[in-house]
Amino acid sequence: MSNNIILFLVTVVQFYSYVVLARVILTWLPNISRTNTLVEFIYQLTDPVLTPIRQALPAMGAVDLSPLVLLIGLHLVRSLLMSMTIAM
């Protein structure tokens, strides 16, 4: 795979990590409406990935660890992609 393609994928993974982090921050702000266009867009981007992770994790009461699991997974994918660019 070309270095440019790998670096593009690294950028996409990093951007998605920021979107997930924004989602986490939004959950800490109780006055933010989910009907806000930007908030709705962030939820639409993250829900398809977070929902299966949330279902696979055991219930922890009010604590949702699915964003943490996703961020760790994204970090591992990013590290793997970066190691591929170094190996080339």
HUJO-V504454 format. One record per residue. RES is the residue in three letters. SS is DSSP state (@ for helix, = for strand, . for the rest). D_CENTER is the distance of its C-alpha to the mean C-alpha in Angstrom with 1 decimal. Layout:
RES:SS:D_CENTER
RES:SS:D_CENTER
This chain:
MET:.:23.8
SER:.:24.5
ASN:@:23.0
ASN:@:22.1
ILE:@:20.0
ILE:@:18.2
LEU:@:17.7
PHE:@:16.4
LEU:@:13.8
VAL:@:12.9
THR:@:12.6
VAL:@:10.4
VAL:@:7.9
GLN:@:8.5
PHE:@:8.3
TYR:@:5.0
SER:@:4.2
TYR:@:6.9
VAL:@:6.1
VAL:@:3.9
LEU:@:6.9
ALA:@:9.2
ARG:@:8.6
VAL:@:9.7
ILE:@:12.5
LEU:@:13.6
THR:@:14.3
TRP:.:16.6
LEU:.:18.6
PRO:.:20.9
ASN:.:22.7
ILE:.:19.9
SER:.:20.7
ARG:.:18.3
THR:.:20.8
ASN:.:19.9
THR:@:18.9
LEU:@:16.0
VAL:@:14.7
GLU:@:15.3
PHE:@:13.5
ILE:@:10.2
TYR:@:10.9
GLN:@:11.9
LEU:@:8.8
THR:@:6.6
ASP:@:9.7
PRO:@:10.5
VAL:@:7.9
LEU:@:8.1
THR:@:11.9
PRO:@:13.0
ILE:@:11.3
ARG:@:13.0
GLN:@:16.2
ALA:@:16.3
LEU:.:16.2
PRO:.:19.6
ALA:.:20.3
MET:.:20.1
GLY:.:21.7
ALA:.:20.0
VAL:.:17.2
ASP:.:13.8
LEU:.:12.2
SER:@:9.6
PRO:@:6.7
LEU:@:8.6
VAL:@:9.0
LEU:@:5.5
LEU:@:5.4
ILE:@:8.9
GLY:@:8.5
LEU:@:6.6
HIS:@:9.4
LEU:@:11.9
VAL:@:11.3
ARG:@:11.6
SER:@:14.7
LEU:@:16.2
LEU:@:16.1
MET:@:17.6
SER:@:20.2
MET:@:21.1
THR:@:22.0
ILE:@:24.1
ALA:@:25.9
MET:.:27.0
